[in-house]
Amino acid sequence: MKDFHCCATCRHFKPEKTPKGMKYVCGRLGYETKTNYQFNCWSPKEHVIKLMNKETDPKTNWRYIQSLSFSSTNYRGETA
């Protein structure tokens, strides 16, 4: 499976064009970031979830959960 986990694929990633060039900010954390940075609070955009689900790992039959809610459900859809 490709590694989709980076700031550029997060729904909170906000690119801003400035006179000095591009500036990238995390809307959730409020910090300047870079496209390839990774944080544990990553919440992928809908089109990224669809791409991830197309590339299901045949060994584990792993699929990313469609509904992202911060509850007791982990990334495999199992209840903790």
Secondary structure, DSSP 8 states (H G I E B T S, - for coil): -----SGGGBTTEEEEEETTEEEEEETTT--EE-TT---TT--B-HHHHHHHHHT-BTTTTB---SS---SSB-TTS-B-
